[in-house]
């Protein structure tokens, strides 16, 4: 009887130890009408316990890294504009290893990255040591990149690559006329400078902090660094730029459009700097320029977006192609230049409150391994 009792106690201890090993941490943020109610790291036994699981998820990922985006900071402060509802696990990006999958697309141990598809906004996101997502949302980790490097790139770098591909589809080719990057100091802008320079374009980086960041932009490959464009109401101006990438919603976008070359194009993301454009129609009708809006959501089976499978497949192939192109570029030196910190999960709130987050696109977060990292700030999970 004594041996049986010991055996029962041992089995109970093993079950407790197993549950402890399986438990994981996640940030949960709750807010109401734009007012923050609570945010705390909670412990969970299973991903089903998270506040907003996706009902169509088929893959569980052991998250190793995430990053810190402008949207993440908004959510951490309780702002509801980009969230379907609270409470929620934030984190619009993540990278890690597949823990389990009922989809044939992935097997246990596969290294994967995830951006877009509204994770951390419509369903629980990457600020958790485990997340459960739809198989089609995932992409294989690029072979040339570590999991951390993929999150230094994150949504910001992914979107920058997407902008460049959109402009190339519109006819952009390397040549003597420079490409202008507005809002170059943020994560997307910095990545755009690095990507364009690596591809052989002559890049002009524009930023209000041009003087203090001049050497930084040059290290990323910028041909020239200028301050913010001065607003000029003249509808047609000297044709200075072969293309423009507006990475922050620049108040000077109208001026940049008036300076685009004949049949040039501008790719635009973000509204951090301005939500309205003061521009003339003359460059569009007399020079045939184009303004291209770029959205990196590229949704697969996400409510509120197109529901046909053909569109899902097209967008998923576009996502995979963007990661393939980023893999080919071998941006290791640029990523080292951009990377300012890798931070532990617990430090997220103080980073979200930093004034720099008002202009920062991406910061990797290390949920597991404390460290330091910023403009490409990674979070270790």
C-alpha positions as CSV (number, residue, x, y, z in Angstrom):
1,X,0.0,0.0,0.0
2,X,2.9,2.4,0.8
3,X,4.5,1.7,-2.6
4,X,1.2,2.4,-4.3
5,X,0.8,5.7,-2.5
6,X,4.3,6.7,-3.4
7,X,3.6,5.7,-7.0
8,X,0.4,7.8,-7.0
9,X,2.3,10.8,-5.5
10,X,5.0,10.4,-8.1
11,X,2.4,10.3,-11.0
12,X,0.7,13.4,-9.6
13,X,4.1,15.2,-9.3
14,X,4.9,14.2,-12.9
15,X,1.5,15.6,-14.1
16,X,2.1,18.8,-12.2
17,X,5.6,19.1,-13.6
18,X,4.3,18.4,-17.1
19,X,1.6,21.1,-16.8
20,X,4.2,23.5,-15.5
21,X,6.4,22.7,-18.4
22,X,3.5,23.2,-20.8
23,X,2.2,26.4,-19.3
24,X,3.1,29.6,-21.1
25,X,3.0,33.3,-20.8
26,X,1.1,35.9,-22.8
27,X,0.3,39.6,-22.6
28,X,-3.4,40.3,-22.3
29,X,-4.7,43.9,-22.9
30,X,-8.2,45.0,-22.1
31,X,-9.7,48.4,-22.8
32,X,-13.1,50.0,-23.3
33,X,-13.9,52.9,-25.6
34,X,-10.3,53.8,-26.0
35,X,-9.6,53.7,-22.3
36,X,-7.1,51.2,-21.0
37,X,-8.6,48.9,-18.3
38,X,-5.7,46.4,-17.8
39,X,-2.6,44.9,-19.3
40,X,-0.7,42.1,-17.7
41,X,1.3,38.9,-18.4
42,X,-0.9,36.0,-17.7
43,X,-0.1,32.3,-17.5
44,X,-2.1,29.8,-19.6
45,X,-2.2,26.0,-19.8
46,X,-3.5,25.8,-23.4
47,X,-3.8,28.1,-26.4
48,X,-7.6,27.5,-26.3
49,X,-7.6,29.6,-23.1
50,X,-6.4,32.8,-24.8
51,X,-9.1,35.5,-25.1
52,X,-9.6,35.6,-28.9
53,X,-8.5,32.3,-30.6
54,X,-9.2,32.1,-34.3
55,X,-11.9,29.5,-34.9
56,X,-10.3,28.2,-38.1
57,X,-6.7,27.9,-36.7
58,X,-5.0,24.6,-37.5
59,X,-1.4,25.2,-36.4
60,X,0.1,25.9,-32.9
61,X,3.4,27.8,-33.0
62,X,6.0,28.0,-30.2
63,X,6.8,31.7,-30.6
64,X,10.5,32.6,-30.2
65,X,10.4,36.2,-31.4
66,X,8.0,39.0,-32.2
67,X,8.5,42.7,-32.8
68,X,7.2,46.1,-31.8
69,X,5.1,48.0,-34.4
70,X,3.3,51.3,-34.2
71,X,-0.1,49.4,-34.1
72,X,1.2,47.3,-31.2
73,X,2.0,50.4,-29.2
74,X,-1.5,51.8,-29.9
75,X,-3.1,48.5,-28.7
76,X,-0.9,48.5,-25.6
77,X,-2.2,51.9,-24.7
78,X,-5.8,50.8,-25.1
79,X,-6.6,52.5,-28.4
80,X,-9.4,50.6,-30.2
81,X,-9.1,51.9,-33.7
82,X,-7.1,48.9,-35.0
83,X,-8.7,46.2,-32.8
84,X,-11.9,44.3,-33.4
85,X,-12.6,43.9,-29.7
86,X,-10.8,43.6,-26.3
87,X,-9.5,41.7,-24.4
88,X,-6.8,40.6,-26.7
89,X,-3.2,39.2,-27.0
90,X,-1.4,41.9,-29.1
91,X,1.5,41.3,-31.4
92,X,0.9,41.6,-35.2
93,X,4.0,39.5,-36.1
94,X,5.8,36.4,-34.8
95,X,8.4,33.9,-35.6
96,X,8.9,30.4,-34.1
97,X,8.7,26.7,-34.5
98,X,5.6,24.6,-35.3
99,X,4.5,22.8,-32.2
100,X,1.6,20.9,-33.8
101,X,-0.4,21.0,-37.0
102,X,-3.5,19.4,-38.5
103,X,-2.6,20.9,-41.9
104,X,-0.4,19.1,-44.4
105,X,1.4,22.4,-45.1
106,X,3.5,22.2,-41.8
107,X,5.1,19.6,-39.6
108,X,6.3,19.8,-36.0
109,X,9.6,21.7,-35.8
110,X,9.2,23.8,-39.0
111,X,10.6,27.3,-38.6
112,X,7.9,29.8,-39.7
113,X,7.2,33.5,-39.8
114,X,3.9,35.3,-39.7
115,X,3.0,38.9,-40.6
116,X,-0.4,40.3,-41.6
117,X,-3.8,38.5,-41.5
118,X,-4.8,40.7,-38.6
119,X,-3.3,38.6,-35.9
120,X,-2.9,40.8,-32.8
121,X,-5.9,42.8,-34.0
122,X,-8.8,40.4,-34.8
123,X,-7.4,37.4,-33.1
124,X,-4.7,36.6,-30.5
125,X,-1.2,37.6,-31.6
126,X,2.5,37.2,-31.2
127,X,3.0,38.5,-27.6
128,X,2.6,35.0,-26.3
129,X,4.9,32.0,-26.0
130,X,2.4,30.1,-28.0
131,X,-0.1,31.1,-30.6
132,X,-2.6,29.2,-32.8
133,X,-3.2,30.4,-36.4
134,X,-4.4,29.3,-39.8
135,X,-1.8,27.3,-41.7
136,X,-2.0,29.5,-44.8
137,X,-1.1,32.6,-42.7
138,X,2.4,31.2,-42.2
139,X,5.5,31.4,-44.4
140,X,8.7,29.4,-44.1
141,X,11.5,31.2,-42.4
142,X,13.9,32.4,-45.1
143,X,16.9,30.2,-45.2
144,X,19.4,33.0,-44.9
145,X,17.8,34.6,-41.9
146,X,17.5,33.7,-38.3
147,X,14.2,33.8,-36.5
148,X,15.3,37.0,-34.8
149,X,16.4,38.6,-38.1
150,X,13.1,37.8,-39.6
151,X,11.4,39.8,-36.8
152,X,13.9,42.7,-37.2
153,X,12.4,42.8,-40.7
154,X,8.9,42.1,-39.5
155,X,5.9,43.9,-41.0
156,X,7.9,47.0,-41.6
157,X,10.5,45.3,-43.8
158,X,7.9,43.1,-45.4
159,X,5.8,46.1,-46.4
160,X,8.9,47.9,-47.6
161,X,9.7,45.0,-49.9
162,X,6.1,44.9,-51.1
163,X,6.3,48.6,-51.9
164,X,9.4,48.1,-54.0
165,X,7.8,45.1,-55.9
166,X,4.7,47.2,-56.6
167,X,6.9,50.0,-58.0
168,X,8.9,47.5,-60.1
169,X,5.6,46.2,-61.5
170,X,4.7,49.8,-62.4
171,X,7.9,50.1,-64.4
172,X,10.6,51.2,-62.0
173,X,14.2,50.3,-63.0
174,X,17.6,51.4,-61.7
175,X,18.7,54.5,-63.5
176,X,20.2,58.0,-63.1
177,X,17.1,59.6,-61.5
178,X,16.9,58.9,-57.7
179,X,14.2,57.2,-55.8
180,X,12.8,59.3,-52.9
181,X,12.0,57.7,-49.5
182,X,9.8,59.8,-47.3
183,X,9.7,59.0,-43.6
184,X,13.0,57.2,-43.9
185,X,13.8,57.1,-40.2
186,X,11.1,54.6,-39.3
187,X,11.3,50.8,-39.7
188,X,9.6,50.7,-43.1
189,X,11.6,53.7,-44.4
190,X,14.9,52.3,-43.2
191,X,14.2,49.0,-44.7
192,X,13.1,50.7,-48.0
193,X,16.4,52.6,-48.2
194,X,18.4,49.4,-47.6
195,X,16.4,47.3,-50.1
196,X,16.5,49.9,-52.8
197,X,20.3,50.4,-52.4
198,X,20.9,46.7,-52.4
199,X,19.0,46.5,-55.7
200,X,21.1,49.2,-57.3
201,X,18.8,52.2,-57.1
202,X,20.1,55.7,-56.3
203,X,18.2,56.4,-53.0
204,X,17.5,59.8,-51.4
205,X,16.4,59.4,-47.8
206,X,14.1,62.2,-46.5
207,X,13.6,62.8,-42.8
208,X,13.0,65.6,-40.3
209,X,16.1,64.1,-38.5
210,X,18.3,64.2,-41.6
211,X,21.2,65.9,-39.8
212,X,21.4,63.6,-36.8
213,X,20.7,60.4,-38.9
214,X,22.8,61.2,-42.0
215,X,25.6,58.6,-41.2
216,X,22.9,56.0,-40.4
217,X,21.2,56.5,-43.8
218,X,24.5,56.4,-45.6
219,X,25.4,53.1,-43.8
220,X,22.1,51.7,-45.1
221,X,23.2,52.7,-48.6
222,X,21.5,56.1,-49.2
223,X,23.0,58.2,-52.1
224,X,21.9,61.4,-50.4
225,X,20.1,62.5,-47.3
226,X,17.7,65.5,-47.2
227,X,15.3,67.0,-44.7
228,X,11.6,67.0,-45.0
229,X,10.4,68.3,-48.4
230,X,9.0,71.8,-48.1
231,X,5.4,72.1,-49.2
232,X,5.0,73.7,-52.5
233,X,1.6,74.4,-54.0
234,X,2.8,74.5,-57.6
235,X,1.0,71.6,-59.3
236,X,3.8,70.7,-61.7
237,X,7.4,71.0,-60.6
238,X,10.8,69.9,-61.8
239,X,10.8,66.1,-62.4
240,X,13.3,65.0,-59.7
241,X,12.2,61.4,-58.7
242,X,11.9,58.2,-60.7
243,X,9.7,56.9,-57.9
244,X,8.6,57.8,-54.4
245,X,8.0,55.6,-51.3
246,X,5.9,57.4,-48.6
247,X,6.5,55.3,-45.5
248,X,4.8,57.5,-42.9
249,X,2.0,59.6,-44.4
250,X,4.2,62.6,-45.2
251,X,2.6,66.1,-45.1
252,X,4.8,66.7,-48.2
253,X,3.4,63.9,-50.3
254,X,1.7,66.4,-52.6
255,X,5.0,68.1,-53.3
256,X,6.7,64.8,-54.0
257,X,3.9,63.8,-56.5
258,X,4.4,67.1,-58.3
259,X,8.1,66.3,-58.7
260,X,7.6,62.7,-60.0
261,X,9.0,62.0,-63.5
262,X,6.7,61.3,-66.4
263,X,4.8,58.0,-65.8
264,X,6.5,57.6,-62.4
265,X,4.8,56.0,-59.4
266,X,4.5,56.5,-55.7
267,X,3.8,53.7,-53.2
268,X,2.2,54.8,-50.0
269,X,1.7,53.2,-46.6
270,X,1.0,54.6,-43.1
271,X,-0.8,57.6,-41.8
272,X,1.4,58.4,-38.8
273,X,2.5,61.8,-40.3
274,X,-0.6,62.9,-42.0
275,X,-4.0,61.4,-42.9
276,X,-4.8,63.7,-45.8
277,X,-3.1,64.6,-49.1
278,X,-2.9,68.1,-50.5
279,X,-2.2,67.4,-54.2
280,X,-3.1,68.5,-57.6
281,X,-4.6,66.3,-60.3
282,X,-2.3,67.8,-63.0
283,X,0.6,65.3,-62.4
284,X,-1.8,62.4,-62.8
285,X,-3.5,63.6,-66.1
286,X,-0.5,65.5,-67.7
287,X,2.4,63.2,-66.6
288,X,0.5,59.9,-66.1
289,X,1.9,59.3,-62.6
290,X,0.3,56.7,-60.3
291,X,-0.3,56.7,-56.5
292,X,-0.3,53.1,-55.3
293,X,-1.7,52.2,-51.9
294,X,0.0,49.2,-50.3
295,X,-1.6,47.0,-47.7
296,X,0.5,44.1,-46.2
297,X,-2.5,42.3,-44.6
298,X,-2.7,39.9,-47.7
299,X,-5.6,38.1,-45.9
300,X,-6.5,34.4,-46.1
301,X,-9.9,33.7,-44.7
302,X,-10.1,36.9,-42.6
303,X,-13.6,38.3,-41.9
304,X,-14.2,41.6,-43.6
305,X,-11.9,40.8,-46.6
306,X,-12.6,39.0,-49.9
307,X,-14.0,35.6,-49.4
308,X,-13.1,33.8,-52.6
309,X,-10.4,31.2,-52.5
310,X,-8.8,32.4,-55.7
311,X,-8.0,35.8,-54.1
312,X,-6.7,34.1,-51.0
313,X,-4.3,32.0,-53.1
314,X,-3.1,35.0,-55.0
315,X,-2.4,36.9,-51.9
316,X,-0.7,34.0,-50.2
317,X,1.6,33.5,-53.2
318,X,2.4,37.2,-53.1
319,X,3.3,36.8,-49.4
320,X,5.6,33.9,-50.1
321,X,7.3,35.7,-53.0
322,X,8.0,38.8,-50.8
323,X,9.8,36.6,-48.2
324,X,11.7,34.8,-51.0
325,X,12.9,38.2,-52.3
326,X,13.9,39.3,-48.9
327,X,15.8,36.0,-48.5
328,X,17.7,36.7,-51.8
329,X,18.9,40.1,-50.7
330,X,21.0,38.9,-47.8
331,X,20.4,42.1,-45.8
332,X,22.4,41.0,-42.7
333,X,24.6,44.2,-42.6
334,X,21.6,46.5,-42.9
335,X,19.7,44.5,-40.2
336,X,22.7,44.9,-37.9
337,X,22.7,48.6,-38.6
338,X,18.9,49.0,-37.9
339,X,18.8,46.7,-34.9
340,X,18.8,48.7,-31.7
341,X,17.6,46.2,-29.1
342,X,16.2,42.8,-28.3
343,X,13.9,43.1,-25.3
344,X,12.2,40.6,-23.0
345,X,8.5,40.2,-23.0
346,X,8.0,42.0,-19.7
347,X,9.5,45.3,-20.9
348,X,6.9,45.8,-23.6
349,X,4.9,48.5,-21.8
350,X,7.8,50.8,-21.2
351,X,8.9,50.6,-24.8
352,X,5.3,51.2,-26.0
353,X,5.3,54.4,-24.0
354,X,8.5,55.8,-25.4
355,X,8.1,58.9,-27.5
356,X,10.0,57.3,-30.4
357,X,7.2,54.7,-30.8
358,X,5.2,57.5,-32.4
359,X,7.5,57.2,-35.4
360,X,8.9,53.7,-35.1
361,X,7.6,50.8,-37.2
362,X,9.4,47.8,-35.9
363,X,11.3,46.7,-32.9
364,X,12.1,43.0,-32.3
365,X,11.1,41.5,-29.0
366,X,12.8,38.6,-27.3
367,X,10.3,36.9,-25.1
368,X,12.8,34.4,-23.8
369,X,16.3,35.9,-23.9
370,X,16.8,39.3,-22.3
371,X,18.8,41.7,-24.4
372,X,18.6,45.0,-26.3
373,X,17.3,46.0,-29.7
374,X,15.3,49.0,-31.3
375,X,14.4,50.4,-34.7
376,X,14.3,46.8,-35.8
377,X,13.4,45.9,-32.2
378,X,12.8,42.2,-31.6
379,X,10.9,40.7,-28.8
380,X,12.2,37.4,-27.6
381,X,9.4,35.1,-26.5
